[in-house]
Amino acid sequence: MLQNFKAISLSYKKAPLDIRELIALDENSCRQFLQTLKDFIQATDILVLSTCNRTEVYYNSDTDFSQEIVKLLGITKGISNISSYFDYFTILNEHNDAVQHLFDVSMGLESQVVGDMQISNQAKQAYQWSADNDTAGPFLHRLMHTIFFTNKRVVQETSFRDGAASTSYAAVELIEELTADIVDPKILVVGLGEIGADVCRNLKDSSFTDVKITNRTLAKAQHLADECNMQVLPFEDIVQGLKEADVIISSVARETPFFTKEMIKRLDTLTFKFFIDLSVPRSVESDVETIPGVLLYNIDTIQNKASEALQQRINSIPKVKAIIAESIEQFNDWSKEMVVSPTINKLKNALESIRQEEIARYVKKLNPDEVKHIDNITKSMMQKIIKLPVLQLKAACKRGEAETLIDLLNDLFNLENQSEEIQL
């Protein structure tokens, strides 16, 4: 069967932050949505990828289910008017386009900060959810492992992942700019998800010395503080921490803002405060900026920094694209061969049946050693006989001409009545 891979994508390229945060899925929602898709659409190889910059669904089907997927996404998120957001989605119904897009996304070519290393782990996590939920078939298994191998090549053969040009590093660079005139600025990191933890690790390697971290789970905060040589602020003392901090970095994972205008207003402080909100959905209310002395930066305002590391990555893009092209070509060869693999298995089974029938006619007249020798000789003969047809079938696949050979072999060996399972 020919594969017909498709994708539907909502990303920062077409959707502003307020739309992305409305539709973003956390881990539990991703798992739930996978099950919903499995139950309600006739598709295989389903993958759901949701990050701060994108929410995407990949699937294998002859039918375009993009509208159904958006409606089911609305049900999962409790959005009754989800159809009004349809234009923010990019629909990729061509097989090659969807495969190319998943490669580009997984390598970091589509990230806001090009080459962002987090996306590789996020793609692996999405694949694990598909595997756990039995929505990954042979096609998706092979595709994702090809992507993982391609990522290794990119790391080994290019400078695309060199340096620290991730979103979290861009946030640290922004802090350096904002606090250039502040002596020993006080920084508070709230929430220690993946991006919050990465910010702490980047801060560890910076010139900042007064950094405190806080999290609802104290043990998680203490573990990261030990790793990064930072101070832990008990979560119940967060108000005092906010009063003291010059910069507050928030990566709190929740559906509604954690930092509200009323909360910040009650701090009653005369010092400037910079809020950097790295959460999707946003964890800081946008109107906190109406409070005198408070400045807010969300994830869309963290622009790519003109750093040497980032420039190296940009310079490496042609090489990365060349590696991806090689991987896709190899993957497509395998994908095409999937079409003829049932015929190959049936042909092997047909020849094996003939071999076993003929041996059975004479086995009673032979001693055990003779039976063993004949078995080995006939197996070797069968393998040599089948080698050329198999090679011809695979070559015909690459030329897009396999159908004629498949029909010919089916007629010659009556393969329609043969099982694909080889009896040895």
One Martini backbone bead per residue (centre of mass of N, CA, C, O) as a GRO file, in nm:
protein
  424
    1MET     BB    1   0.095   0.037   0.023
    2LEU     BB    2   0.061   0.357  -0.015
    3GLN     BB    3   0.167   0.638   0.117
    4ASN     BB    4  -0.022   0.919   0.310
    5PHE     BB    5   0.116   1.172   0.436
    6LYS     BB    6   0.020   1.408   0.694
    7ALA     BB    7  -0.042   1.764   0.794
    8ILE     BB    8  -0.105   1.977   1.088
    9SER     BB    9  -0.029   2.334   1.147
   10LEU     BB   10   0.051   2.536   1.442
   11SER     BB   11   0.237   2.841   1.429
   12TYR     BB   12   0.432   3.129   1.455
   13LYS     BB   13   0.398   3.200   1.144
   14LYS     BB   14   0.056   3.238   1.181
   15ALA     BB   15   0.041   3.238   1.503
   16PRO     BB   16  -0.019   3.388   1.771
   17LEU     BB   17   0.015   3.353   2.103
   18ASP     BB   18  -0.294   3.357   2.183
   19ILE     BB   19  -0.350   3.107   2.001
   20ARG     BB   20  -0.138   2.898   2.092
   21GLU     BB   21  -0.220   2.890   2.399
   22LEU     BB   22  -0.512   2.787   2.348
   23ILE     BB   23  -0.401   2.506   2.187
   24ALA     BB   24  -0.216   2.393   2.371
   25LEU     BB   25  -0.042   2.088   2.480
   26ASP     BB   26  -0.003   1.875   2.712
   27GLU     BB   27   0.072   1.565   2.793
   28ASN     BB   28  -0.215   1.469   2.865
   29SER     BB   29  -0.349   1.594   2.611
   30CYS     BB   30  -0.189   1.437   2.402
   31ARG     BB   31  -0.280   1.156   2.487
   32GLN     BB   32  -0.582   1.209   2.458
   33PHE     BB   33  -0.576   1.297   2.157
   34LEU     BB   34  -0.468   1.038   2.041
   35GLN     BB   35  -0.714   0.868   2.123
   36THR     BB   36  -0.922   1.033   1.970
   37LEU     BB   37  -0.803   0.990   1.688
   38LYS     BB   38  -0.810   0.680   1.693
   39ASP     BB   39  -1.136   0.672   1.725
   40PHE     BB   40  -1.228   0.906   1.479
   41ILE     BB   41  -1.002   0.827   1.267
   42GLN     BB   42  -0.887   0.691   0.951
   43ALA     BB   43  -0.575   0.623   1.085
   44THR     BB   44  -0.222   0.624   1.084
   45ASP     BB   45   0.054   0.729   1.216
   46ILE     BB   46   0.020   0.905   1.487
   47LEU     BB   47   0.122   1.250   1.561
   48VAL     BB   48   0.186   1.463   1.854
   49LEU     BB   49   0.296   1.810   1.852
   50SER     BB   50   0.378   2.019   2.148
   51THR     BB   51   0.471   2.359   2.180
   52CYS     BB   52   0.534   2.693   2.213
   53ASN     BB   53   0.530   2.710   1.870
   54ARG     BB   54   0.352   2.431   1.841
   55THR     BB   55   0.076   2.245   1.676
   56GLU     BB   56   0.078   1.896   1.572
   57VAL     BB   57  -0.039   1.670   1.305
   58TYR     BB   58   0.024   1.332   1.215
   59TYR     BB   59  -0.075   1.126   0.923
   60ASN     BB   60  -0.219   0.821   0.772
   61SER     BB   61  -0.404   0.895   0.469
   62ASP     BB   62  -0.639   0.933   0.203
   63THR     BB   63  -0.769   1.138   0.397
   64ASP     BB   64  -0.884   1.456   0.479
   65PHE     BB   65  -0.875   1.552   0.845
   66SER     BB   66  -0.838   1.853   0.928
   67GLN     BB   67  -1.121   1.943   1.029
   68GLU     BB   68  -1.158   1.716   1.236
   69ILE     BB   69  -0.907   1.779   1.405
   70VAL     BB   70  -0.991   2.063   1.492
   71LYS     BB   71  -1.253   1.979   1.633
   72LEU     BB   72  -1.117   1.781   1.836
   73LEU     BB   73  -0.939   1.998   1.960
   74GLY     BB   74  -1.173   2.166   2.070
   75ILE     BB   75  -1.280   1.947   2.260
   76THR     BB   76  -1.020   1.907   2.427
   77LYS     BB   77  -1.012   2.241   2.495
   78GLY     BB   78  -1.301   2.379   2.502
   79ILE     BB   79  -1.363   2.494   2.194
   80SER     BB   80  -1.640   2.598   2.020
   81ASN     BB   81  -1.483   2.806   1.792
   82ILE     BB   82  -1.246   2.655   1.630
   83SER     BB   83  -1.313   2.712   1.323
   84SER     BB   84  -1.211   3.019   1.335
   85TYR     BB   85  -0.892   2.901   1.335
   86PHE     BB   86  -0.820   2.753   1.065
   87ASP     BB   87  -0.631   2.972   0.917
   88TYR     BB   88  -0.379   2.916   1.114
   89PHE     BB   89  -0.346   2.665   0.956
   90THR     BB   90  -0.138   2.416   0.813
   91ILE     BB   91  -0.176   2.222   0.515
   92LEU     BB   92  -0.040   1.881   0.453
   93ASN     BB   93  -0.131   1.655   0.183
   94GLU     BB   94   0.153   1.594   0.095
   95HIS     BB   95   0.370   1.357   0.158
   96ASN     BB   96   0.646   1.505   0.112
   97ASP     BB   97   0.578   1.757   0.281
   98ALA     BB   98   0.536   1.616   0.555
   99VAL     BB   99   0.812   1.483   0.578
  100GLN     BB  100   0.981   1.739   0.552
  101HIS     BB  101   0.860   1.890   0.795
  102LEU     BB  102   0.944   1.689   1.018
  103PHE     BB  103   1.241   1.717   0.972
  104ASP     BB  104   1.268   2.027   1.008
  105VAL     BB  105   1.154   2.038   1.293
  106SER     BB  106   1.347   1.823   1.433
  107MET     BB  107   1.616   1.996   1.357
  108GLY     BB  108   1.534   2.329   1.379
  109LEU     BB  109   1.451   2.494   1.114
  110GLU     BB  110   1.153   2.598   1.250
  111SER     BB  111   1.267   2.763   1.465
  112GLN     BB  112   1.304   3.058   1.614
  113VAL     BB  113   1.566   2.923   1.718
  114VAL     BB  114   1.788   2.806   1.538
  115GLY     BB  115   1.859   2.479   1.646
  116ASP     BB  116   1.690   2.394   1.868
  117MET     BB  117   1.736   2.132   2.098
  118GLN     BB  118   1.450   2.072   2.217
  119ILE     BB  119   1.296   1.950   1.968
  120SER     BB  120   1.423   1.670   1.967
  121ASN     BB  121   1.298   1.579   2.239
  122GLN     BB  122   1.002   1.638   2.164
  123ALA     BB  123   0.989   1.430   1.933
  124LYS     BB  124   1.052   1.183   2.105
  125GLN     BB  125   0.813   1.214   2.295
  126ALA     BB  126   0.590   1.195   2.081
  127TYR     BB  127   0.670   0.911   1.987
  128GLN     BB  128   0.626   0.769   2.259
  129TRP     BB  129   0.323   0.824   2.272
  130SER     BB  130   0.255   0.665   2.017
  131ALA     BB  131   0.368   0.395   2.110
  132ASP     BB  132   0.194   0.373   2.372
  133ASN     BB  133  -0.088   0.413   2.183
  134ASP     BB  134  -0.074   0.257   1.907
  135THR     BB  135  -0.001   0.490   1.653
  136ALA     BB  136   0.256   0.326   1.558
  137GLY     BB  137   0.384   0.225   1.271
  138PRO     BB  138   0.619   0.125   1.052
  139PHE     BB  139   0.644   0.401   0.922
  140LEU     BB  140   0.693   0.579   1.180
  141HIS     BB  141   0.927   0.425   1.294
  142ARG     BB  142   1.117   0.470   1.055
  143LEU     BB  143   1.101   0.777   1.039
  144MET     BB  144   1.204   0.849   1.329
  145HIS     BB  145   1.476   0.692   1.311
  146THR     BB  146   1.578   0.860   1.076
  147ILE     BB  147   1.574   1.128   1.228
  148PHE     BB  148   1.770   1.049   1.456
  149PHE     BB  149   2.007   0.988   1.266
  150THR     BB  150   2.018   1.269   1.138
  151ASN     BB  151   2.081   1.423   1.397
  152LYS     BB  152   2.357   1.293   1.441
  153ARG     BB  153   2.483   1.399   1.181
  154VAL     BB  154   2.449   1.698   1.242
  155VAL     BB  155   2.625   1.698   1.498
  156GLN     BB  156   2.889   1.566   1.360
  157GLU     BB  157   2.897   1.748   1.062
  158THR     BB  158   2.814   2.015   1.217
  159SER     BB  159   2.731   2.358   1.361
  160PHE     BB  160   2.416   2.359   1.434
  161ARG     BB  161   2.468   2.273   1.764
  162ASP     BB  162   2.640   2.489   1.839
  163GLY     BB  163   2.630   2.623   2.118
  164ALA     BB  164   2.368   2.865   2.276
  165ALA     BB  165   2.082   2.917   2.066
  166SER     BB  166   1.845   2.914   2.248
  167THR     BB  167   1.574   3.028   2.404
  168SER     BB  168   1.710   3.037   2.683
  169TYR     BB  169   1.958   3.198   2.587
  170ALA     BB  170   1.804   3.441   2.479
  171ALA     BB  171   1.700   3.519   2.760
  172VAL     BB  172   1.979   3.578   2.884
  173GLU     BB  173   2.053   3.801   2.685
  174LEU     BB  174   1.820   3.985   2.769
  175ILE     BB  175   1.907   4.023   3.062
  176GLU     BB  176   2.177   4.158   2.998
  177GLU     BB  177   2.046   4.407   2.867
  178LEU     BB  178   1.847   4.499   3.103
  179THR     BB  179   2.107   4.487   3.334
  180ALA     BB  180   2.355   4.671   3.255
  181ASP     BB  181   2.285   4.905   3.499
  182ILE     BB  182   2.299   4.669   3.712
  183VAL     BB  183   2.410   4.579   4.020
  184ASP     BB  184   2.371   4.275   4.089
  185PRO     BB  185   2.127   4.123   3.989
  186LYS     BB  186   1.806   3.999   4.066
  187ILE     BB  187   1.702   3.656   4.023
  188LEU     BB  188   1.387   3.488   3.930
  189VAL     BB  189   1.285   3.147   3.907
  190VAL     BB  190   0.965   3.027   3.781
  191GLY     BB  191   0.968   2.731   3.715
  192LEU     BB  192   1.084   2.375   3.617
  193GLY     BB  193   1.087   2.313   3.342
  194GLU     BB  194   1.258   2.272   3.065
  195ILE     BB  195   1.310   2.582   3.017
  196GLY     BB  196   1.374   2.664   3.309
  197ALA     BB  197   1.620   2.476   3.342
  198ASP     BB  198   1.781   2.595   3.102
  199VAL     BB  199   1.812   2.876   3.216
  200CYS     BB  200   1.976   2.794   3.465
  201ARG     BB  201   2.216   2.673   3.306
  202ASN     BB  202   2.285   2.942   3.163
  203LEU     BB  203   2.323   3.113   3.421
  204LYS     BB  204   2.562   2.954   3.536
  205ASP     BB  205   2.747   3.060   3.274
  206SER     BB  206   2.728   3.336   3.382
  207SER     BB  207   2.759   3.652   3.568
  208PHE     BB  208   2.548   3.563   3.756
  209THR     BB  209   2.493   3.544   4.131
  210ASP     BB  210   2.173   3.629   4.189
  211VAL     BB  211   2.002   3.327   4.207
  212LYS     BB  212   1.664   3.219   4.218
  213ILE     BB  213   1.459   2.931   4.294
  214THR     BB  214   1.117   2.816   4.216
  215ASN     BB  215   0.884   2.556   4.338
  216ARG     BB  216   0.640   2.352   4.432
  217THR     BB  217   0.871   2.144   4.412
  218LEU     BB  218   1.132   2.130   4.617
  219ALA     BB  219   1.310   1.895   4.517
  220LYS     BB  220   1.348   2.006   4.229
  221ALA     BB  221   1.484   2.272   4.313
  222GLN     BB  222   1.722   2.148   4.474
  223HIS     BB  223   1.849   1.984   4.246
  224LEU     BB  224   1.908   2.229   4.058
  225ALA     BB  225   2.064   2.401   4.261
  226ASP     BB  226   2.298   2.203   4.292
  227GLU     BB  227   2.380   2.201   3.990
  228CYS     BB  228   2.389   2.549   3.974
  229ASN     BB  229   2.451   2.705   4.231
  230MET     BB  230   2.177   2.784   4.390
  231GLN     BB  231   1.895   2.928   4.522
  232VAL     BB  232   1.624   2.856   4.738
  233LEU     BB  233   1.278   2.937   4.716
  234PRO     BB  234   1.019   2.913   4.883
  235PHE     BB  235   0.703   2.921   4.761
  236GLU     BB  236   0.573   3.076   5.012
  237ASP     BB  237   0.805   3.323   4.946
  238ILE     BB  238   0.740   3.470   4.668
  239VAL     BB  239   0.669   3.762   4.742
  240GLN     BB  240   0.948   3.839   4.850
  241GLY     BB  241   1.098   3.763   4.589
  242LEU     BB  242   0.956   3.976   4.410
  243LYS     BB  243   1.049   4.230   4.564
  244GLU     BB  244   1.369   4.172   4.516
  245ALA     BB  245   1.348   4.142   4.221
  246ASP     BB  246   1.439   4.238   3.889
  247VAL     BB  247   1.403   3.941   3.766
  248ILE     BB  248   1.136   3.748   3.613
  249ILE     BB  249   1.114   3.402   3.541
  250SER     BB  250   0.850   3.237   3.356
  251SER     BB  251   0.750   2.862   3.356
  252VAL     BB  252   0.448   2.817   3.408
  253ALA     BB  253   0.221   2.540   3.417
  254ARG     BB  254  -0.086   2.676   3.291
  255GLU     BB  255  -0.398   2.802   3.184
  256THR     BB  256  -0.350   3.043   3.377
  257PRO     BB  257  -0.237   3.309   3.514
  258PHE     BB  258  -0.023   3.363   3.786
  259PHE     BB  259   0.047   3.657   3.711
  260THR     BB  260  -0.109   3.935   3.824
  261LYS     BB  261  -0.188   4.256   3.856
  262GLU     BB  262  -0.270   4.248   4.155
  263MET     BB  263  -0.020   4.109   4.266
  264ILE     BB  264   0.192   4.322   4.167
  265LYS     BB  265   0.060   4.575   4.292
  266ARG     BB  266   0.100   4.471   4.600
  267LEU     BB  267   0.414   4.512   4.621
  268ASP     BB  268   0.495   4.808   4.641
  269THR     BB  269   0.728   4.906   4.431
  270LEU     BB  270   1.001   5.123   4.304
  271THR     BB  271   1.122   4.919   4.128
  272PHE     BB  272   1.227   4.769   3.864
  273LYS     BB  273   1.055   4.522   3.653
  274PHE     BB  274   1.129   4.209   3.491
  275PHE     BB  275   0.930   4.015   3.272
  276ILE     BB  276   0.972   3.666   3.168
  277ASP     BB  277   0.764   3.489   2.944
  278LEU     BB  278   0.789   3.122   2.869
  279SER     BB  279   0.486   3.060   2.844
  280VAL     BB  280   0.251   2.796   2.714
  281PRO     BB  281   0.064   2.947   2.844
  282ARG     BB  282   0.049   3.232   2.989
  283SER     BB  283   0.176   3.351   3.327
  284VAL     BB  284   0.138   3.662   3.241
  285GLU     BB  285  -0.025   3.931   3.247
  286SER     BB  286  -0.033   4.179   3.012
  287ASP     BB  287  -0.134   4.425   3.221
  288VAL     BB  288   0.127   4.468   3.404
  289GLU     BB  289   0.237   4.715   3.231
  290THR     BB  290   0.049   4.933   3.377
  291ILE     BB  291   0.261   4.922   3.584
  292PRO     BB  292   0.480   5.104   3.723
  293GLY     BB  293   0.800   4.958   3.635
  294VAL     BB  294   0.675   4.739   3.438
  295LEU     BB  295   0.817   4.476   3.232
  296LEU     BB  296   0.720   4.279   2.940
  297TYR     BB  297   0.824   3.950   2.816
  298ASN     BB  298   0.767   3.735   2.567
  299ILE     BB  299   0.838   3.478   2.353
  300ASP     BB  300   0.805   3.671   2.093
  301THR     BB  301   1.039   3.886   2.199
  302ILE     BB  302   1.256   3.663   2.158
  303GLN     BB  303   1.511   3.710   1.972
  304ASN     BB  304   1.744   3.663   1.763
  305LYS     BB  305   2.080   3.646   1.821
  306ALA     BB  306   2.392   3.801   1.720
  307SER     BB  307   2.564   3.534   1.736
  308GLU     BB  308   2.805   3.314   1.671
  309ALA     BB  309   2.639   3.058   1.707
  310LEU     BB  310   2.406   3.139   1.521
  311GLN     BB  311   2.575   3.186   1.265
  312GLN     BB  312   2.676   2.896   1.242
  313ARG     BB  313   2.398   2.777   1.196
  314ILE     BB  314   2.325   2.933   0.943
  315ASN     BB  315   2.575   2.829   0.779
  316SER     BB  316   2.471   2.513   0.812
  317ILE     BB  317   2.202   2.474   0.656
  318PRO     BB  318   2.287   2.348   0.381
  319LYS     BB  319   2.402   2.087   0.511
  320VAL     BB  320   2.147   1.998   0.655
  321LYS     BB  321   1.971   1.975   0.397
  322ALA     BB  322   2.146   1.758   0.265
  323ILE     BB  323   2.110   1.542   0.481
  324ILE     BB  324   1.803   1.529   0.464
  325ALA     BB  325   1.787   1.447   0.166
  326GLU     BB  326   1.930   1.177   0.200
  327SER     BB  327   1.732   1.056   0.408
  328ILE     BB  328   1.475   1.077   0.235
  329GLU     BB  329   1.569   0.901   0.004
  330GLN     BB  330   1.607   0.645   0.176
  331PHE     BB  331   1.321   0.638   0.289
  332ASN     BB  332   1.172   0.621   0.016
  333ASP     BB  333   1.290   0.353  -0.068
  334TRP     BB  334   1.165   0.196   0.164
  335SER     BB  335   0.870   0.278   0.116
  336LYS     BB  336   0.851   0.149  -0.166
  337GLU     BB  337   0.928  -0.144  -0.072
  338MET     BB  338   0.666  -0.194   0.088
  339VAL     BB  339   0.493  -0.260  -0.164
  340VAL     BB  340   0.672  -0.540  -0.237
  341SER     BB  341   0.697  -0.721   0.017
  342PRO     BB  342   0.452  -0.911  -0.016
  343THR     BB  343   0.552  -1.035  -0.284
  344ILE     BB  344   0.819  -1.143  -0.181
  345ASN     BB  345   0.699  -1.327   0.038
  346LYS     BB  346   0.524  -1.496  -0.155
  347LEU     BB  347   0.754  -1.598  -0.332
  348LYS     BB  348   0.913  -1.738  -0.112
  349ASN     BB  349   0.677  -1.925  -0.032
  350ALA     BB  350   0.641  -2.069  -0.301
  351LEU     BB  351   0.932  -2.186  -0.322
  352GLU     BB  352   0.926  -2.330  -0.047
  353SER     BB  353   0.697  -2.522  -0.110
  354ILE     BB  354   0.835  -2.667  -0.343
  355ARG     BB  355   1.083  -2.761  -0.186
  356GLN     BB  356   0.934  -2.929   0.033
  357GLU     BB  357   0.778  -3.120  -0.157
  358GLU     BB  358   1.029  -3.249  -0.295
  359ILE     BB  359   1.171  -3.355  -0.043
  360ALA     BB  360   0.930  -3.535   0.059
  361ARG     BB  361   0.958  -3.750  -0.178
  362TYR     BB  362   1.278  -3.844  -0.072
  363VAL     BB  363   1.337  -3.864   0.242
  364LYS     BB  364   1.289  -4.181   0.293
  365LYS     BB  365   1.562  -4.255   0.110
  366LEU     BB  366   1.722  -4.096   0.329
  367ASN     BB  367   1.958  -3.993   0.524
  368PRO     BB  368   2.026  -3.749   0.747
  369ASP     BB  369   2.272  -3.631   0.595
  370GLU     BB  370   2.133  -3.605   0.318
  371VAL     BB  371   1.905  -3.421   0.405
  372LYS     BB  372   2.085  -3.187   0.496
  373HIS     BB  373   2.227  -3.134   0.225
  374ILE     BB  374   1.972  -3.086   0.054
  375ASP     BB  375   1.864  -2.855   0.215
  376ASN     BB  376   2.105  -2.663   0.170
  377ILE     BB  377   2.108  -2.663  -0.139
  378THR     BB  378   1.810  -2.566  -0.192
  379LYS     BB  379   1.830  -2.303  -0.036
  380SER     BB  380   2.054  -2.181  -0.207
  381MET     BB  381   1.903  -2.192  -0.476
  382MET     BB  382   1.661  -2.016  -0.393
  383GLN     BB  383   1.819  -1.758  -0.327
  384LYS     BB  384   1.934  -1.724  -0.618
  385ILE     BB  385   1.667  -1.716  -0.773
  386ILE     BB  386   1.537  -1.465  -0.603
  387LYS     BB  387   1.737  -1.229  -0.625
  388LEU     BB  388   1.666  -1.093  -0.898
  389PRO     BB  389   1.364  -1.025  -0.858
  390VAL     BB  390   1.412  -0.847  -0.610
  391LEU     BB  391   1.598  -0.639  -0.744
  392GLN     BB  392   1.395  -0.560  -0.967
  393LEU     BB  393   1.172  -0.460  -0.779
  394LYS     BB  394   1.336  -0.237  -0.634
  395ALA     BB  395   1.410  -0.085  -0.893
  396ALA     BB  396   1.114  -0.035  -0.984
  397CYS     BB  397   1.039   0.141  -0.745
  398LYS     BB  398   1.230   0.382  -0.807
  399ARG     BB  399   1.077   0.412  -1.100
  400GLY     BB  400   0.762   0.341  -1.071
  401GLU     BB  401   0.740   0.003  -1.195
  402ALA     BB  402   0.619  -0.238  -1.009
  403GLU     BB  403   0.334  -0.332  -1.106
  404THR     BB  404   0.412  -0.514  -1.346
  405LEU     BB  405   0.584  -0.723  -1.187
  406ILE     BB  406   0.369  -0.807  -0.987
  407ASP     BB  407   0.171  -0.923  -1.196
  408LEU     BB  408   0.362  -1.132  -1.318
  409LEU     BB  409   0.422  -1.295  -1.056
  410ASN     BB  410   0.130  -1.361  -0.988
  411ASP     BB  411   0.083  -1.532  -1.247
  412LEU     BB  412   0.322  -1.737  -1.238
  413PHE     BB  413   0.268  -1.814  -0.898
  414ASN     BB  414  -0.004  -1.762  -0.769
  415LEU     BB  415   0.009  -1.538  -0.518
  416GLU     BB  416  -0.285  -1.484  -0.418
  417ASN     BB  417  -0.272  -1.785  -0.263
  418GLN     BB  418  -0.051  -1.664  -0.084
  419SER     BB  419   0.124  -1.627   0.187
  420GLU     BB  420   0.335  -1.400   0.357
  421GLU     BB  421   0.411  -1.632   0.527
  422ILE     BB  422   0.698  -1.801   0.598
  423GLN     BB  423   0.773  -2.142   0.550
  424LEU     BB  424   1.043  -2.338   0.718
   0.00000   0.00000   0.00000
